[in-house]
Amino acid sequence: MIKLFSLFIYLYLISNLKLINTINNTPVIGILTQPFPSSINIKYGDNYLMASYVKYVESAGARVVPIFYNQDDESLTTIFKQINGILLPGGDVDFKTEIQYVKTLTLIWDYVLDVNINGDYFPLWGTCLGLEEIVSLQAESFDVLTDFNAENYSIPLNFSNIALESKIMKNCPTNIINSLANDPITMNNHHFGISPNTFDNNSLLNQFFNVLATNNDKSGNEFISLIESKDYPIYAIIWHPEKSPYSWYSKDATDHSFNAILACQYMSNFFVNETRKSNHKFNDEEVLFKSLIYNYNPTYTFKETHVEQIYIFNTSTNNTKNDFNINQIFSKKLFIIIFILIILFFK
């Protein structure tokens, strides 16, 4: 009897040791860059990433690797195998004209589904445009999206009856749940979305996702605000939690209250903690260091975009705007020095 009890204790300790070893406390998250929309008047670089999304995941203890949407499939897949999750940020992308972007989205979606189906825990998060992308990819059509009057609009959530039992909300503190349900702290800034009616009539969607919250736009039309996959670590929200701590445009309806900050932090903590369950890693530390967002400089772009900071990439040279200007200045100085030396030499 004592031997059996000892064996039980041994197996229990071993199983818990394995569980502890599967937790990755140094997660690296890939955030997809986007092509510049016509609404952003930037004349340098070929893709960008809003710095607020970088701060959003860094605040919860993760590092960031930019996923350049215009990379080739092999390079992208190599990145996916080394990072611990992917975030699809909000933004403004024309799916009809940005063919390469949609191609990369599809590659991401296929990879996320494939590895999760095969037991490789790999989380995906979508914010605003990211939700629109995720539901469209699962529905195999962008036609599931419809127009909504929900730009610059902060409102509370209408939680579904299963929300508090969901993966994303079941451990949410009561004070944050109450604030999300009663206070106008979820900042919406989207022209498109998906209606509950469309969702309910699409088996590809309703068999894959659970709807956890909805809202009504300024015209009273209902849209889906929060979803999660029934079987996989895939989550999407239509509002912008990252705006509360990191966006300061005075004409935006962003709530900067303490409760809004807590709600933002809960969402980022949840997602980053999900990525800690991924065992992907960079085998070469030097490759990791060269891939991290720290290699790039955010640019203050408030006057041009009403967005405080943007990472601007020129993937043909792998420089940010700031790096590009520094190189230009260096080149000019070098030219002047050489010119002066030539003059002095011939004197």
PEDANOR-V155839 format. One record per residue. N is the residue number from 1. OMEGA is omega in whole degrees, -180 to 180 (* if undefined). NEAR is the number of other C-alpha atoms within 12 Angstrom. Layout:
# PEDANOR-V155839
n=N omega=OMEGA near=NEAR
n=N omega=OMEGA near=NEAR
This chain:
# PEDANOR-V155839
n=1 omega=180 near=7
n=2 omega=179 near=8
n=3 omega=179 near=9
n=4 omega=179 near=10
n=5 omega=179 near=11
n=6 omega=178 near=12
n=7 omega=179 near=13
n=8 omega=179 near=14
n=9 omega=180 near=14
n=10 omega=-180 near=14
n=11 omega=179 near=14
n=12 omega=-180 near=14
n=13 omega=179 near=14
n=14 omega=-179 near=14
n=15 omega=179 near=14
n=16 omega=176 near=14
n=17 omega=177 near=13
n=18 omega=180 near=12
n=19 omega=179 near=15
n=20 omega=-177 near=15
n=21 omega=180 near=15
n=22 omega=179 near=21
n=23 omega=-179 near=22
n=24 omega=-177 near=25
n=25 omega=175 near=23
n=26 omega=-175 near=26
n=27 omega=175 near=37
n=28 omega=-175 near=46
n=29 omega=175 near=49
n=30 omega=176 near=45
n=31 omega=-176 near=47
n=32 omega=174 near=46
n=33 omega=-178 near=43
n=34 omega=172 near=42
n=35 omega=179 near=36
n=36 omega=175 near=30
n=37 omega=-180 near=21
n=38 omega=-178 near=14
n=39 omega=178 near=16
n=40 omega=-175 near=27
n=41 omega=178 near=16
n=42 omega=-175 near=26
n=43 omega=178 near=17
n=44 omega=-178 near=25
n=45 omega=-179 near=30
n=46 omega=171 near=28
n=47 omega=-172 near=37
n=48 omega=177 near=46
n=49 omega=178 near=45
n=50 omega=-174 near=42
n=51 omega=-179 near=37
n=52 omega=179 near=35
n=53 omega=176 near=50
n=54 omega=179 near=42
n=55 omega=-179 near=33
n=56 omega=-179 near=38
n=57 omega=177 near=39
n=58 omega=-179 near=30
n=59 omega=-180 near=27
n=60 omega=173 near=31
n=61 omega=177 near=26
n=62 omega=171 near=36
n=63 omega=-173 near=33
n=64 omega=170 near=43
n=65 omega=176 near=39
n=66 omega=174 near=44
n=67 omega=-178 near=41
n=68 omega=-174 near=38
n=69 omega=-176 near=38
n=70 omega=173 near=30
n=71 omega=178 near=28
n=72 omega=-174 near=18
n=73 omega=-178 near=23
n=74 omega=179 near=14
n=75 omega=179 near=18
n=76 omega=-179 near=29
n=77 omega=177 near=25
n=78 omega=178 near=23
n=79 omega=-178 near=36
n=80 omega=-176 near=41
n=81 omega=-176 near=28
n=82 omega=-179 near=32
n=83 omega=-173 near=43
n=84 omega=178 near=42
n=85 omega=-177 near=50
n=86 omega=174 near=50
n=87 omega=174 near=49
n=88 omega=-173 near=44
n=89 omega=172 near=43
n=90 omega=-179 near=39
n=91 omega=-176 near=40
n=92 omega=-179 near=29
n=93 omega=175 near=34
n=94 omega=-176 near=22
n=95 omega=-178 near=27
n=96 omega=-176 near=13
n=97 omega=-177 near=12
n=98 omega=-174 near=20
n=99 omega=-179 near=17
n=100 omega=179 near=24
n=101 omega=180 near=31
n=102 omega=178 near=28
n=103 omega=178 near=23
n=104 omega=175 near=33
n=105 omega=-179 near=43
n=106 omega=177 near=28
n=107 omega=178 near=26
n=108 omega=-177 near=41
n=109 omega=-180 near=35
n=110 omega=180 near=22
n=111 omega=-179 near=28
n=112 omega=179 near=36
n=113 omega=-175 near=27
n=114 omega=-176 near=17
n=115 omega=179 near=26
n=116 omega=177 near=23
n=117 omega=-178 near=15
n=118 omega=171 near=12
n=119 omega=178 near=17
n=120 omega=-175 near=24
n=121 omega=-175 near=32
n=122 omega=-174 near=43
n=123 omega=175 near=44
n=124 omega=180 near=46
n=125 omega=175 near=48
n=126 omega=176 near=44
n=127 omega=177 near=45
n=128 omega=175 near=43
n=129 omega=179 near=38
n=130 omega=175 near=42
n=131 omega=179 near=42
n=132 omega=180 near=47
n=133 omega=-177 near=46
n=134 omega=-179 near=48
n=135 omega=179 near=50
n=136 omega=179 near=31
n=137 omega=179 near=31
n=138 omega=179 near=31
n=139 omega=-179 near=28
n=140 omega=179 near=22
n=141 omega=174 near=22
n=142 omega=-179 near=23
n=143 omega=177 near=23
n=144 omega=180 near=30
n=145 omega=177 near=30
n=146 omega=-179 near=25
n=147 omega=173 near=21
n=148 omega=178 near=27
n=149 omega=-172 near=22
n=150 omega=178 near=32
n=151 omega=180 near=28
n=152 omega=-166 near=27
n=153 omega=180 near=29
n=154 omega=-174 near=33
n=155 omega=172 near=32
n=156 omega=-180 near=30
n=157 omega=169 near=35
n=158 omega=-177 near=29
n=159 omega=174 near=27
n=160 omega=-177 near=22
n=161 omega=178 near=14
n=162 omega=-172 near=20
n=163 omega=-174 near=26
n=164 omega=175 near=24
n=165 omega=-176 near=18
n=166 omega=178 near=26
n=167 omega=-173 near=28
n=168 omega=-173 near=37
n=169 omega=-171 near=32
n=170 omega=179 near=17
n=171 omega=-180 near=18
n=172 omega=179 near=25
n=173 omega=-176 near=19
n=174 omega=-178 near=18
n=175 omega=178 near=18
n=176 omega=177 near=29
n=177 omega=-180 near=31
n=178 omega=180 near=23
n=179 omega=178 near=28
n=180 omega=-176 near=38
n=181 omega=-172 near=27
n=182 omega=-176 near=20
n=183 omega=-180 near=24
n=184 omega=-175 near=29
n=185 omega=178 near=37
n=186 omega=-174 near=48
n=187 omega=177 near=40
n=188 omega=179 near=43
n=189 omega=-175 near=33
n=190 omega=177 near=36
n=191 omega=180 near=27
n=192 omega=178 near=38
n=193 omega=178 near=45
n=194 omega=-179 near=44
n=195 omega=175 near=33
n=196 omega=180 near=30
n=197 omega=177 near=21
n=198 omega=179 near=23
n=199 omega=-177 near=31
n=200 omega=-178 near=20
n=201 omega=180 near=15
n=202 omega=-176 near=23
n=203 omega=177 near=17
n=204 omega=-180 near=22
n=205 omega=-173 near=30
n=206 omega=175 near=22
n=207 omega=-177 near=19
n=208 omega=-175 near=26
n=209 omega=164 near=32
n=210 omega=175 near=37
n=211 omega=-176 near=42
n=212 omega=179 near=34
n=213 omega=176 near=36
n=214 omega=175 near=36
n=215 omega=172 near=39
n=216 omega=-180 near=27
n=217 omega=-177 near=32
n=218 omega=179 near=21
n=219 omega=178 near=14
n=220 omega=-179 near=13
n=221 omega=-175 near=21
n=222 omega=176 near=27
n=223 omega=-180 near=42
n=224 omega=-176 near=43
n=225 omega=-174 near=47
n=226 omega=178 near=46
n=227 omega=169 near=45
n=228 omega=177 near=37
n=229 omega=179 near=33
n=230 omega=-171 near=21
n=231 omega=-172 near=19
n=232 omega=-179 near=28
n=233 omega=-180 near=39
n=234 omega=-173 near=40
n=235 omega=179 near=45
n=236 omega=177 near=41
n=237 omega=-178 near=48
n=238 omega=-179 near=50
n=239 omega=-173 near=52
n=240 omega=177 near=48
n=241 omega=-177 near=44
n=242 omega=-180 near=42
n=243 omega=-176 near=43
n=244 omega=179 near=34
n=245 omega=-168 near=31
n=246 omega=-179 near=29
n=247 omega=-169 near=32
n=248 omega=177 near=21
n=249 omega=-171 near=22
n=250 omega=-179 near=15
n=251 omega=175 near=13
n=252 omega=179 near=21
n=253 omega=-178 near=26
n=254 omega=177 near=32
n=255 omega=-179 near=38
n=256 omega=-178 near=29
n=257 omega=179 near=20
n=258 omega=180 near=17
n=259 omega=177 near=29
n=260 omega=178 near=37
n=261 omega=178 near=31
n=262 omega=180 near=31
n=263 omega=177 near=41
n=264 omega=-177 near=42
n=265 omega=178 near=32
n=266 omega=-178 near=31
n=267 omega=180 near=39
n=268 omega=177 near=37
n=269 omega=-178 near=27
n=270 omega=-177 near=32
n=271 omega=-179 near=43
n=272 omega=178 near=43
n=273 omega=174 near=33
n=274 omega=-179 near=38
n=275 omega=176 near=42
n=276 omega=180 near=34
n=277 omega=178 near=31
n=278 omega=-180 near=36
n=279 omega=175 near=31
n=280 omega=176 near=29
n=281 omega=172 near=27
n=282 omega=179 near=25
n=283 omega=179 near=15
n=284 omega=-177 near=11
n=285 omega=179 near=12
n=286 omega=177 near=10
n=287 omega=177 near=17
n=288 omega=-177 near=27
n=289 omega=-180 near=18
n=290 omega=-177 near=17
n=291 omega=-172 near=29
n=292 omega=-179 near=29
n=293 omega=180 near=39
n=294 omega=179 near=20
n=295 omega=-175 near=21
n=296 omega=-178 near=30
n=297 omega=173 near=27
n=298 omega=-179 near=29
n=299 omega=177 near=30
n=300 omega=-171 near=22
n=301 omega=-173 near=25
n=302 omega=-178 near=21
n=303 omega=-178 near=15
n=304 omega=-167 near=17
n=305 omega=-171 near=23
n=306 omega=171 near=22
n=307 omega=-172 near=30
n=308 omega=-175 near=25
n=309 omega=178 near=28
n=310 omega=168 near=39
n=311 omega=-179 near=45
n=312 omega=-176 near=38
n=313 omega=167 near=38
n=314 omega=-172 near=30
n=315 omega=176 near=27
n=316 omega=178 near=15
n=317 omega=-179 near=15
n=318 omega=178 near=26
n=319 omega=167 near=27
n=320 omega=178 near=31
n=321 omega=-177 near=31
n=322 omega=178 near=25
n=323 omega=-178 near=24
n=324 omega=-180 near=24
n=325 omega=178 near=17
n=326 omega=178 near=15
n=327 omega=178 near=16
n=328 omega=-179 near=15
n=329 omega=179 near=14
n=330 omega=-179 near=14
n=331 omega=180 near=14
n=332 omega=179 near=14
n=333 omega=180 near=14
n=334 omega=179 near=14
n=335 omega=-179 near=14
n=336 omega=-180 near=14
n=337 omega=179 near=14
n=338 omega=-179 near=14
n=339 omega=180 near=14
n=340 omega=180 near=14
n=341 omega=178 near=13
n=342 omega=179 near=12
n=343 omega=-180 near=11
n=344 omega=-179 near=10
n=345 omega=-177 near=9
n=346 omega=174 near=8
n=347 omega=* near=7
